[in-house]
Amino acid sequence: MTLIAFNIALISYLVASLEYFIYLVYRKQFVSTLAAITVGVGWLFHTLVIILRSQETGHGPYTTSFEVAIFFSWVMVLVYFLVNWKYKIKDLGSFVIPVAFLTLLYATFLSKEAVVFPESQFQILLTLHRTLSILGSVAFAMAFAAGLMYLIQEKQVKSKKLGIMYFRMPSLEILDNLNYKVIVVGFPLFTLGFMTGSIWNAQMNQLSLFSWDLVKTWPLVIGWFLYGLIFFGRLLVGLQGKKAAQFSIFGFITIMLTYLLHV
Amino acid sequence: MAESNLIMVGVNHKTTPVELREKLAFTKGKIEDSTEKLGSFPEVEENLIISTCNRVEIYARVKNVDQGISRLKNFICDYHEIPLDQLDNHFYSYCEEQTVEHLFRVSSSLDSMVLGESQILGQVKDAYSLAKSLRGTGIILNQLFEKAFNVAKRIREETGIAENAVSISSAAVDLARKIFDDLETHTVMLVGTGEMAELAAKHLMSYGVKTIYVASRTYERAASLAKTLNGSALDFDAFKDELYRADIVISSTAAPKFIISKDMVERAIHQRKNRPMFFIDIAVPRDIAPEVNDLENVFLYDIDDLQAVVNANMVERQREAELAAEIIRVEVDKFNGWMDSLDAVPTIIELRKRAERIRRQEMEKALKKMPHLSKEDENNIHQMSISIVNKLLHKPTVNLKDKTRSSEGQTYLKAIRDLFHLDD
């Protein structure tokens, strides 16, 4: 049952990604509507997967790589719906849904074994660490999509070659704004996730708070630094526009590396 | 049916030079006069005149296509006292579905000088309401024009034909709206008081820009333009220091050299904490050093750049026009279907009249044989006869309307007329 629901979600996201791509090129309103419906259906099954999986394993969907990937993708689609509802950016789906699809596709290659952690007094820290980190990462993924759209649009306006994307995409200001807003939400969440993770690590292994395994965590440190730069940079020195977009793209790459090395 | 021949005759910017077009124009007063005159010709059943600076067209429903077309041509010539041989080569004329297609193209602005412009629809609407108020139009032209407005609306909504700016100042506004989201909260600075700059500023104001600064070498000119734009004037020497206030800078001075340098903008952008700036240089020779565009979060467009955008947009509109033509083909077919179904109406009316006559006769006969019936019973039998007739005729009526829209329509009509002896 879990597998069937999983496959339906996966295929829905694939189809929706294609539909969004077709919409990007041919700009037929009904294709966009169709894509939104497809994503919606996929997301319902996706939700079902998470519920079933949690029942099977007896804990939330953030223990193994597989669970983290499906949870990440799920929050991503949810956030996509929320952002789209608020900002109504026509082509956001073309950038976000493929990421959700690829994450889910990646999950199919991961071990679906459930891992039961030994009960520990620090369980709550671990749960917090994982939930906050995933929520933060989703915000960063949105910032990544907004940043990518920003760079495409910026390049068109700057080079004065107004291609088909120019007409479809929202203004630079909206994209920059979206980038900033998701980071404003994501950075504190991610930082808290980071901190709870460190505390958990320190408590579990009787180590000092800063004794991290640098081999595993170097991209995390870089990424966190980059987002910190965007977060504070905007307030203090007006870091915005192209730089903010570039940083959030690099930042997301480091987050993905972190995931691959860390989880 | 002979009564529903649609024709049109006209001249437009493509077929006729302006020297001739202006002589053929119908002012409102002339239209009032002409609509009545046209209506008095026995072969013209309905008529409508469209007269704009780019076209003069008469649409009509006539009894005979060829006679109708030559009647309209002669009318235009006679009315404006121009010999027909001088105009004949400039006229174009259409009949039947070509007329429908042409009107759909005109009102959707596919036939306009600037493809996708929005004025023409309003002009056609005005022409229609004038003709309607003069009773120049009837069922067919009314339906035709109402439909044409729907088609134009549909095309505007479903294609990008009117989407991209095709004038310099509107291209500049479009760009501004792709850089900034809500123009209401942004500030415009005019450097120089050129006419184009004023136009662009007014255009930006129509999108909500509220704060405008004007700088000019002669302070009086700055002050007077600032007054018309509801902005504030700046001393020319001061504008460099105030540059950082502006989100959008429109430059149009007659200066022989660059007056806005990269350094200047770099300073401004620093003061603005990197908030984006959009420079529009419509001066020739240019006012703004082109290297300004190399700065991050700064966008510079000169007059050639804007012209290139306009050209690209024209090409895009051309592409959208093909989509629009597709929609028009579909809609013309639909309209023809409606026209064909009208052919059925006289037949249906006759059929119903015939049935009603028979019903009455038979009712009278029957009631005479049954004088003992109460008023109520009489009424019941009466009602029954009506519903028998209605129920018998309902399906054939509906089907006949449908069938007349198909290619075998005339066969069906003839069959009905023969079977029921309607032509006796």
Interface residues (C-beta under 8 A of the other chain):
Chain A: R27 Q29 Q153 V157 K158 K160 L162 Y166 F167 M169 P170 S171 L172 E173 I174 N177 V237 G238 L239 Q240 G241 K242 K243
Chain B: E158 G160 E163 N164 L175 R177 K178 I179 F180 D181 D182 R272 K273 N274 R275 P276 N293 E296 N297 F299 Y301 D305 A308 V309 A312 E316
